Amino acid sequence: MRPCSLHIVKTLQLVEEMIALADQGDSDREDNGCGILFGVLRDSAFKLKKLAENEKHNHIRKGWWSDEETQEFTKTLKNSDGG
């Protein structure tokens, strides 16, 4: 897999973590300031996700994207994180 495609995979994983953190933070918040912070985090994650997915589709169209390589890379990342 091309390095530029690997960065897109990492970005998509990162936005999922951002969304999960925003959801948990919003659920645990105790004041409005935290609500604003986690709302901005969630909005930013969805904007990044849209950009990354659009770029992924561009790479697919160009023939630069392999789902098999993506799955193997994702497995490797999960194993290195202890997941």
C-alpha positions in Angstrom: 0.0 0.0 0.0 1.3 3.4 -0.8 2.3 5.6 2.1 -0.2 8.3 1.2 -3.0 5.7 1.5 -1.7 4.4 4.8 -2.0 8.0 6.1 -5.6 8.0 5.1 -6.2 4.7 6.9 -4.6 6.2 10.0 -6.6 9.4 9.7 -9.9 7.4 9.5 -8.9 5.4 12.6 -8.0 8.7 14.4 -11.3 10.3 13.7 -13.1 7.2 15.1 -11.1 7.8 18.3 -12.0 11.5 18.3 -15.7 10.7 17.9 -15.5 8.2 20.8 -13.7 10.7 23.0 -16.2 13.4 22.2 -19.1 11.1 23.0 -17.6 10.0 26.3 -16.5 13.5 27.2 -19.9 14.9 26.5 -21.5 12.2 28.6 -19.2 12.9 31.5 -19.1 16.7 31.3 -20.0 18.9 34.3 -20.1 22.3 32.7 -21.0 24.1 29.4 -17.3 24.8 28.5 -16.6 21.1 28.3 -19.8 20.7 26.2 -18.4 23.2 23.7 -15.0 21.6 23.7 -16.4 18.1 22.9 -18.8 19.5 20.4 -15.9 21.1 18.5 -14.0 17.9 18.7 -16.9 15.9 17.3 -17.5 18.5 14.5 -13.8 18.5 13.6 -13.7 14.7 13.5 -16.7 14.5 11.1 -15.1 17.1 8.8 -11.8 15.2 8.8 -13.7 12.0 8.2 -15.4 13.4 5.2 -12.2 14.7 3.7 -10.4 11.4 4.3 -13.2 9.4 2.8 -13.2 11.6 -0.3 -9.5 11.1 -0.7 -9.9 7.4 -0.2 -12.4 7.3 -3.1 -9.9 9.3 -5.2 -7.2 6.7 -4.5 -9.6 3.9 -5.3 -10.5 5.5 -8.6 -6.8 5.9 -9.4 -6.1 2.2 -8.5 -3.9 3.1 -5.6 -6.1 1.5 -2.9 -6.2 -2.2 -2.0 -8.8 -3.4 0.6 -6.6 -6.5 1.3 -3.6 -4.3 2.1 -5.9 -2.1 4.2 -7.2 -5.0 6.2 -3.6 -6.3 6.8 -2.4 -2.9 7.8 -5.4 -2.5 10.2 -4.6 -5.9 11.8 -1.0 -4.9 12.3 -2.0 -1.7 14.0 -4.4 -3.4 16.3 -1.8 -6.0 17.3 0.8 -3.3 18.0 -1.7 -1.5 20.2 -2.5 -4.6 22.1 -6.0 -4.8 20.7 
